[in-house]
């Protein structure tokens, strides 16, 4: 068995941030009025974690509006189909940029870049 490299450890940290973000907030009641405050809450919560330098959460308003037009209530629940997220992890040796976007109906989290400092 070998120890993980510093780059692998930084990538793992990005994965932890995404897992926390998605599973902590999935199912949260969501409306057009609450979208901005929910984006901020998600960013602030994840930025508290170690090595997290930046988080950008965007709730896709067009998709939300379409879902609400078909709903019987004034809100729906947060799922990956409404989210675009970018997380930047910086562990002093590596900077990792990771994104989450929908891919084939699934919220896919992927690495954008791994850069040695």
N, C-alpha and C positions, 0 to 999 in steps of 0.2 A: 504494500500500500504506500502511496506517496501523499505527501501533504499537498493541499491545494496551492496553486500559485496565487500571488497577490491579485492578479487580474481575475482569476476565477472567484476569489473571495469577494472582490468588488462586484462582480456580476451576481453572485449569490445575494449580496445585500440589496441590489436592485430588485431581484425577484421577491425578496421578503417584503419590500415596500409595496410592490404591486399586490401581493397576496393580502396584505393588511388592508390596503385601500379598497380593493374590490370586495372582500368578504366582510369588512366592517360596515360598508355603506350599501351594498346590494340589498334591495328591498325597502330602502328608505322612501317614504312618501315624497313625491316630486310633483311640483306644479311650476308653471311659468314664473309665478311670484317667488317661489322658494329657490329657483335654480341658482341664482347668483350667490346667495348665502350658503347653499350647499357646496358649491364649487370652492368657496373660501374655507369652509369648515374642513373639507377633505384635504385641501392643500396644507392648512395649518396643522392638522393632525399628523399627516405623514412627515412634514418637515421637522417635527419633534424628534424623529428617530435618528439614531447615530448615522453619521456619514451622509445624510441626505442634505444636499446643497440646494436643490430647487425642485419644486413640483408645480406643474401647470395642469389644471383640470378644466376642461371645457365641456359643458353639457350642450349637446347639439340641439339648439332651440327648434329648428325646423322639424326634426324627428320627434321632439317632444310635442310640438303643436299637432302634428299628424296623429300621434297616439292619443292625445287628449280629445281630439275631434271624434274619435271612435269610442271613447270611454263613456261610461254612464256616470262617472264622478268627476269632480273638478281637479283630480290628481291621478297620478299613476305611480308605479313603483320604479325606482332607479334600477336599471339593468345596464349591462355593457353596451347595448345598442345605442344608448344616449351619450356615451363617453368617448372623449379623446383625451389621453393623459400622456404627459412626458415627465419623467423623473430623472434627475441628475444626481448620481452618487459620486462622492469624492472622498477617497480614503487616504489622501496625501500622496499615494504612489500612482493611483489610477483614477481617471474620470470615466464613468460609465453613463451613457445616455441610453435610456430605454423608453419605449412608447407602447401604448395600448390603443389599438384600433380594431374595429370589427373586420373580420375576414371570414367570409362564407357563413355568416350568421353567428360567429363565435368571437368573443372578445379576446383577441390574440395579443399577448404581450411579447415584445421582441426587442433585441438589442439593436440600437442604431449605431453606437460606436463604443469602443474601448480604447482609451488613449492613455499612454504612459506619460506621467508628468516629468 
